[in-house]
Amino acid sequence: MKSDIQSRGVKSQIVLGVLVIVMGLLFLLDNLDILDMHRAISFWPMVFIIAGVVKLYDTETRGGQLLGACLVGLGVLIILDRMDIIDFNVRTMWPLFFIGFGIYTIYRARTGRRLIQIDGVKGEQDLKGEGVVDIMAVLGGFERRVYTPAFRGGEITAIMGGCGLDLRNSSIEGEAVVNVFAFWGGVTLKVPPDWTVVLDGTPIMGGFEEKTVRPPDHSKRLIVRGYAIMGGVEVRN
């Protein structure tokens, strides 16, 4: 399990590196007047595409895959609009957000999994014995307090919003991995003082920050990995 997580993280970093190199080369060729890419390729559409591809390579959930595909699709639509191939207007197409969220809600209901609210509801959950979290906040804030004797990790996604996970009443059996993805948003984790926190994330115009006290031993390890793209991830007691 651990080797699979590490392998997936390495692959996503390789993909990210390749995409950034390609983006830099395109901008360089445009600045040198070798290729006329100014109308089609600009900073913001490429950011959406890069963030979406990274999310696709760095998620284990269907919701994460859907979100990554949406980000890539948004970037591609903006580029096609700039090339005058299609007429894509954000002001006209914004209802698609509600349609997409409705489809996602139906999917979560059919799979029997509880939909994660995005309106800041705060509650206490025992994770039904699974010890795994799957939290997503889009254009809003979400706070959750979790109690479980065997926290195993999970996935936290914040898109133009914030996620707060309070794990101070939980425990770890050995090691747990939390995969975070903050895009124009922030993720805050509160952990017990006896947990050793290992930050293994990649900030892109963002940041990872740890504000925990030194634990008495290293028997309980929480590994926080993932990406902060123009966003932030903070771990504290």
Contacts in CASP RR format, 6 or more apart in sequence:
PFRMAT RR
TARGET T0000
AUTHOR 0000-0000-0000
METHOD contacts of the structure
MODEL  1
MKSDIQSRGVKSQIVLGVLVIVMGLLFLLDNLDILDMHRAISFWPMVFII
AGVVKLYDTETRGGQLLGACLVGLGVLIILDRMDIIDFNVRTMWPLFFIG
FGIYTIYRARTGRRLIQIDGVKGEQDLKGEGVVDIMAVLGGFERRVYTPA
FRGGEITAIMGGCGLDLRNSSIEGEAVVNVFAFWGGVTLKVPPDWTVVLD
GTPIMGGFEEKTVRPPDHSKRLIVRGYAIMGGVEVRN
2 175 0 8 1.000
2 177 0 8 1.000
5 177 0 8 1.000
5 179 0 8 1.000
5 225 0 8 1.000
8 57 0 8 1.000
8 58 0 8 1.000
9 57 0 8 1.000
9 58 0 8 1.000
9 225 0 8 1.000
9 226 0 8 1.000
11 57 0 8 1.000
12 54 0 8 1.000
12 57 0 8 1.000
12 58 0 8 1.000
12 226 0 8 1.000
12 227 0 8 1.000
13 202 0 8 1.000
15 53 0 8 1.000
15 54 0 8 1.000
15 57 0 8 1.000
16 50 0 8 1.000
16 53 0 8 1.000
16 54 0 8 1.000
16 202 0 8 1.000
16 204 0 8 1.000
16 227 0 8 1.000
19 49 0 8 1.000
19 50 0 8 1.000
19 53 0 8 1.000
19 54 0 8 1.000
20 50 0 8 1.000
23 41 0 8 1.000
23 46 0 8 1.000
23 50 0 8 1.000
26 35 0 8 1.000
26 37 0 8 1.000
26 41 0 8 1.000
27 37 0 8 1.000
27 41 0 8 1.000
29 35 0 8 1.000
29 37 0 8 1.000
30 36 0 8 1.000
30 37 0 8 1.000
30 38 0 8 1.000
30 41 0 8 1.000
39 82 0 8 1.000
39 83 0 8 1.000
40 79 0 8 1.000
40 82 0 8 1.000
40 83 0 8 1.000
41 79 0 8 1.000
42 82 0 8 1.000
44 78 0 8 1.000
45 75 0 8 1.000
45 76 0 8 1.000
45 78 0 8 1.000
45 79 0 8 1.000
45 82 0 8 1.000
46 75 0 8 1.000
47 229 0 8 1.000
47 230 0 8 1.000
48 71 0 8 1.000
48 72 0 8 1.000
48 73 0 8 1.000
48 74 0 8 1.000
48 75 0 8 1.000
48 78 0 8 1.000
49 71 0 8 1.000
49 72 0 8 1.000
49 73 0 8 1.000
49 75 0 8 1.000
49 76 0 8 1.000
50 229 0 8 1.000
51 68 0 8 1.000
51 71 0 8 1.000
51 183 0 8 1.000
51 227 0 8 1.000
51 229 0 8 1.000
52 67 0 8 1.000
52 68 0 8 1.000
52 69 0 8 1.000
52 70 0 8 1.000
52 71 0 8 1.000
52 72 0 8 1.000
53 68 0 8 1.000
53 72 0 8 1.000
54 181 0 8 1.000
54 227 0 8 1.000
54 229 0 8 1.000
55 64 0 8 1.000
55 65 0 8 1.000
55 67 0 8 1.000
55 68 0 8 1.000
55 71 0 8 1.000
55 157 0 8 1.000
55 181 0 8 1.000
55 183 0 8 1.000
56 64 0 8 1.000
56 65 0 8 1.000
56 68 0 8 1.000
56 69 0 8 1.000
56 72 0 8 1.000
58 179 0 8 1.000
58 181 0 8 1.000
58 226 0 8 1.000
58 227 0 8 1.000
59 65 0 8 1.000
59 67 0 8 1.000
59 68 0 8 1.000
59 155 0 8 1.000
59 179 0 8 1.000
59 181 0 8 1.000
60 155 0 8 1.000
60 179 0 8 1.000
61 134 0 8 1.000
61 155 0 8 1.000
62 107 0 8 1.000
62 111 0 8 1.000
63 104 0 8 1.000
63 107 0 8 1.000
63 136 0 8 1.000
64 136 0 8 1.000
64 155 0 8 1.000
64 157 0 8 1.000
66 104 0 8 1.000
66 107 0 8 1.000
67 136 0 8 1.000
67 138 0 8 1.000
67 157 0 8 1.000
67 159 0 8 1.000
70 100 0 8 1.000
71 183 0 8 1.000
77 86 0 8 1.000
77 88 0 8 1.000
78 88 0 8 1.000
80 86 0 8 1.000
80 88 0 8 1.000
81 87 0 8 1.000
81 88 0 8 1.000
81 89 0 8 1.000
101 138 0 8 1.000
105 115 0 8 1.000
108 114 0 8 1.000
108 115 0 8 1.000
109 115 0 8 1.000
113 134 0 8 1.000
116 134 0 8 1.000
116 135 0 8 1.000
116 136 0 8 1.000
116 137 0 8 1.000
116 142 0 8 1.000
117 142 0 8 1.000
118 136 0 8 1.000
118 137 0 8 1.000
118 138 0 8 1.000
118 139 0 8 1.000
118 140 0 8 1.000
118 141 0 8 1.000
118 142 0 8 1.000
119 140 0 8 1.000
119 141 0 8 1.000
119 142 0 8 1.000
120 140 0 8 1.000
120 141 0 8 1.000
120 142 0 8 1.000
120 143 0 8 1.000
121 142 0 8 1.000
121 143 0 8 1.000
122 143 0 8 1.000
122 144 0 8 1.000
122 145 0 8 1.000
123 143 0 8 1.000
123 144 0 8 1.000
123 145 0 8 1.000
124 145 0 8 1.000
124 146 0 8 1.000
124 147 0 8 1.000
125 144 0 8 1.000
125 145 0 8 1.000
125 146 0 8 1.000
125 147 0 8 1.000
126 146 0 8 1.000
126 147 0 8 1.000
126 148 0 8 1.000
127 133 0 8 1.000
127 146 0 8 1.000
127 148 0 8 1.000
127 151 0 8 1.000
129 148 0 8 1.000
129 150 0 8 1.000
130 152 0 8 1.000
131 148 0 8 1.000
131 150 0 8 1.000
131 151 0 8 1.000
131 152 0 8 1.000
131 153 0 8 1.000
132 152 0 8 1.000
132 153 0 8 1.000
132 154 0 8 1.000
133 144 0 8 1.000
133 146 0 8 1.000
133 153 0 8 1.000
133 154 0 8 1.000
133 155 0 8 1.000
133 156 0 8 1.000
133 165 0 8 1.000
133 178 0 8 1.000
134 154 0 8 1.000
134 155 0 8 1.000
135 142 0 8 1.000
135 144 0 8 1.000
135 155 0 8 1.000
135 156 0 8 1.000
135 157 0 8 1.000
135 163 0 8 1.000
135 165 0 8 1.000
136 142 0 8 1.000
136 156 0 8 1.000
136 157 0 8 1.000
136 158 0 8 1.000
136 159 0 8 1.000
136 163 0 8 1.000
137 157 0 8 1.000
137 158 0 8 1.000
137 159 0 8 1.000
137 161 0 8 1.000
137 162 0 8 1.000
137 163 0 8 1.000
138 159 0 8 1.000
138 160 0 8 1.000
138 161 0 8 1.000
139 159 0 8 1.000
139 160 0 8 1.000
139 161 0 8 1.000
140 160 0 8 1.000
140 161 0 8 1.000
140 162 0 8 1.000
141 158 0 8 1.000
141 161 0 8 1.000
141 162 0 8 1.000
141 163 0 8 1.000
142 162 0 8 1.000
142 163 0 8 1.000
142 164 0 8 1.000
143 163 0 8 1.000
143 164 0 8 1.000
143 165 0 8 1.000
143 166 0 8 1.000
144 163 0 8 1.000
144 164 0 8 1.000
144 165 0 8 1.000
144 166 0 8 1.000
145 166 0 8 1.000
145 169 0 8 1.000
146 165 0 8 1.000
146 166 0 8 1.000
146 167 0 8 1.000
146 169 0 8 1.000
146 170 0 8 1.000
147 169 0 8 1.000
147 170 0 8 1.000
148 170 0 8 1.000
148 171 0 8 1.000
149 170 0 8 1.000
149 171 0 8 1.000
149 173 0 8 1.000
150 171 0 8 1.000
150 172 0 8 1.000
150 173 0 8 1.000
151 167 0 8 1.000
151 170 0 8 1.000
151 171 0 8 1.000
151 172 0 8 1.000
151 176 0 8 1.000
152 176 0 8 1.000
153 176 0 8 1.000
153 177 0 8 1.000
153 178 0 8 1.000
153 222 0 8 1.000
154 176 0 8 1.000
154 177 0 8 1.000
154 178 0 8 1.000
154 179 0 8 1.000
155 178 0 8 1.000
155 179 0 8 1.000
155 180 0 8 1.000
155 181 0 8 1.000
156 163 0 8 1.000
156 164 0 8 1.000
156 165 0 8 1.000
156 178 0 8 1.000
156 179 0 8 1.000
156 180 0 8 1.000
156 181 0 8 1.000
156 187 0 8 1.000
157 163 0 8 1.000
157 180 0 8 1.000
157 181 0 8 1.000
157 182 0 8 1.000
158 180 0 8 1.000
158 181 0 8 1.000
158 182 0 8 1.000
158 183 0 8 1.000
158 185 0 8 1.000
158 186 0 8 1.000
158 187 0 8 1.000
159 183 0 8 1.000
159 184 0 8 1.000
159 185 0 8 1.000
160 183 0 8 1.000
160 184 0 8 1.000
160 185 0 8 1.000
161 184 0 8 1.000
161 185 0 8 1.000
161 186 0 8 1.000
162 182 0 8 1.000
162 185 0 8 1.000
162 186 0 8 1.000
162 187 0 8 1.000
162 188 0 8 1.000
163 186 0 8 1.000
163 187 0 8 1.000
163 188 0 8 1.000
164 187 0 8 1.000
164 188 0 8 1.000
164 189 0 8 1.000
164 190 0 8 1.000
165 187 0 8 1.000
165 188 0 8 1.000
165 189 0 8 1.000
165 190 0 8 1.000
166 190 0 8 1.000
167 189 0 8 1.000
167 190 0 8 1.000
167 191 0 8 1.000
167 192 0 8 1.000
168 190 0 8 1.000
168 191 0 8 1.000
168 192 0 8 1.000
168 237 0 8 1.000
169 192 0 8 1.000
170 192 0 8 1.000
171 192 0 8 1.000
171 220 0 8 1.000
172 195 0 8 1.000
172 220 0 8 1.000
172 221 0 8 1.000
172 222 0 8 1.000
174 219 0 8 1.000
174 220 0 8 1.000
174 221 0 8 1.000
175 220 0 8 1.000
175 221 0 8 1.000
175 222 0 8 1.000
175 223 0 8 1.000
176 221 0 8 1.000
176 222 0 8 1.000
176 223 0 8 1.000
177 222 0 8 1.000
177 223 0 8 1.000
177 225 0 8 1.000
178 189 0 8 1.000
178 222 0 8 1.000
178 223 0 8 1.000
178 224 0 8 1.000
178 225 0 8 1.000
179 225 0 8 1.000
179 226 0 8 1.000
180 187 0 8 1.000
180 201 0 8 1.000
180 224 0 8 1.000
180 225 0 8 1.000
180 226 0 8 1.000
180 227 0 8 1.000
180 228 0 8 1.000
180 233 0 8 1.000
181 226 0 8 1.000
181 227 0 8 1.000
182 227 0 8 1.000
182 228 0 8 1.000
182 229 0 8 1.000
182 231 0 8 1.000
182 232 0 8 1.000
182 233 0 8 1.000
183 227 0 8 1.000
183 229 0 8 1.000
183 230 0 8 1.000
183 231 0 8 1.000
184 229 0 8 1.000
184 230 0 8 1.000
184 231 0 8 1.000
185 230 0 8 1.000
185 231 0 8 1.000
185 232 0 8 1.000
186 228 0 8 1.000
186 231 0 8 1.000
186 232 0 8 1.000
186 233 0 8 1.000
186 234 0 8 1.000
187 228 0 8 1.000
187 232 0 8 1.000
187 233 0 8 1.000
187 234 0 8 1.000
188 233 0 8 1.000
188 234 0 8 1.000
188 235 0 8 1.000
188 236 0 8 1.000
189 222 0 8 1.000
189 224 0 8 1.000
189 233 0 8 1.000
189 234 0 8 1.000
189 235 0 8 1.000
189 236 0 8 1.000
190 236 0 8 1.000
190 237 0 8 1.000
191 197 0 8 1.000
191 212 0 8 1.000
191 222 0 8 1.000
191 235 0 8 1.000
191 236 0 8 1.000
191 237 0 8 1.000
192 220 0 8 1.000
192 237 0 8 1.000
193 212 0 8 1.000
193 213 0 8 1.000
193 215 0 8 1.000
193 237 0 8 1.000
194 215 0 8 1.000
194 216 0 8 1.000
194 217 0 8 1.000
194 219 0 8 1.000
194 220 0 8 1.000
195 212 0 8 1.000
195 215 0 8 1.000
195 220 0 8 1.000
195 221 0 8 1.000
195 222 0 8 1.000
196 215 0 8 1.000
196 218 0 8 1.000
196 220 0 8 1.000
196 221 0 8 1.000
196 222 0 8 1.000
197 210 0 8 1.000
197 212 0 8 1.000
197 221 0 8 1.000
197 222 0 8 1.000
197 224 0 8 1.000
197 235 0 8 1.000
198 221 0 8 1.000
198 222 0 8 1.000
198 223 0 8 1.000
198 224 0 8 1.000
199 208 0 8 1.000
199 210 0 8 1.000
199 224 0 8 1.000
199 233 0 8 1.000
199 235 0 8 1.000
200 223 0 8 1.000
200 224 0 8 1.000
200 225 0 8 1.000
200 226 0 8 1.000
201 208 0 8 1.000
201 224 0 8 1.000
201 225 0 8 1.000
201 226 0 8 1.000
201 227 0 8 1.000
201 228 0 8 1.000
201 233 0 8 1.000
202 226 0 8 1.000
202 227 0 8 1.000
202 228 0 8 1.000
203 227 0 8 1.000
203 228 0 8 1.000
203 231 0 8 1.000
203 232 0 8 1.000
204 227 0 8 1.000
204 228 0 8 1.000
204 229 0 8 1.000
204 230 0 8 1.000
205 229 0 8 1.000
205 230 0 8 1.000
205 231 0 8 1.000
206 228 0 8 1.000
206 229 0 8 1.000
206 230 0 8 1.000
206 231 0 8 1.000
206 232 0 8 1.000
207 228 0 8 1.000
207 231 0 8 1.000
207 232 0 8 1.000
207 233 0 8 1.000
208 224 0 8 1.000
208 228 0 8 1.000
208 232 0 8 1.000
208 233 0 8 1.000
208 234 0 8 1.000
209 232 0 8 1.000
209 233 0 8 1.000
209 234 0 8 1.000
209 235 0 8 1.000
210 234 0 8 1.000
210 235 0 8 1.000
210 236 0 8 1.000
211 234 0 8 1.000
211 235 0 8 1.000
211 236 0 8 1.000
211 237 0 8 1.000
212 235 0 8 1.000
212 236 0 8 1.000
212 237 0 8 1.000
213 237 0 8 1.000
222 235 0 8 1.000
224 233 0 8 1.000
224 235 0 8 1.000
END
